[in-house]
Amino acid sequence: MPATAGAARKPRLSRDIPLGLRPLGTLRPLEQILTLLIKAGFSPDGALHVYRAYYGFLYGHILNELQEFVVDPEENEVLLRLGLHRLPAKEFPRLRALAPALAKYDGAAELDQGLTILLSGLEAQLSMGTRPPGPVPLSVVHGSADAAEWQPDL
């Protein structure tokens, strides 16, 4: 019998660790965000959905940022600079054709546009509920007269 057969399986990913067994420090930001979203007018289930959508977008953006790798920044030809010349033209015609757009990637602008779309959609969803249309003032959400002073407890 192998030595590891009787040993407890060690978690490999955070999803392998039940939420309640994770370190409290990793759960506090989630609790704070859920509180913020519920104060903004979302139901508890809705707040969890918003949290997942928001962080799903952010994690996806980070992965895209990591994939926007330039092979040779000194190269003038976009296909060569991005390494797209290695892709078979018949199998990847659209990706190769987008080389100029891929070369102009602006991560900050993409993040800003994506967050604007996501937050606008969430605002529209809230507007259909019991809350009057329009953004929630930060002073209401944070419970302070000067929302600029509010900082999450991390």
LINVEN-V795835 format. One record per backbone hydrogen bond with DSSP energy under -1.0 kcal/mol. CO is the residue of the C=O (numbers start at 1). NH is the residue of the N-H. Records with the same first field share a line. If there is no record, write none. Layout:
CO=NH / NH
This chain:
2=5
13=16
14=17
18=21
19=22
23=26
24=28
27=31
28=32
29=33
30=34
31=35
32=36
33=37
34=38
35=39
36=40
37=42
38=41
43=47
44=48
45=49
46=50
47=51
48=52
49=53
50=54
51=55
52=56
53=57
54=58
55=59
56=60
57=61
58=62
59=63
60=64
61=65
62=66
63=67
64=68
67=69
72=75
77=81
78=82
79=84 / 85
81=71 / 72
83=86
84=87
88=92
92=96
93=97
94=98
96=99
98=102
99=103
102=105
106=110
107=111
108=112
109=113
110=114
111=115
112=116
113=117
114=118
115=119
116=120
117=121
118=122
119=123
120=124
121=125
122=126
123=127
124=128
126=129
137=140 / 141
138=142
146=149
147=150
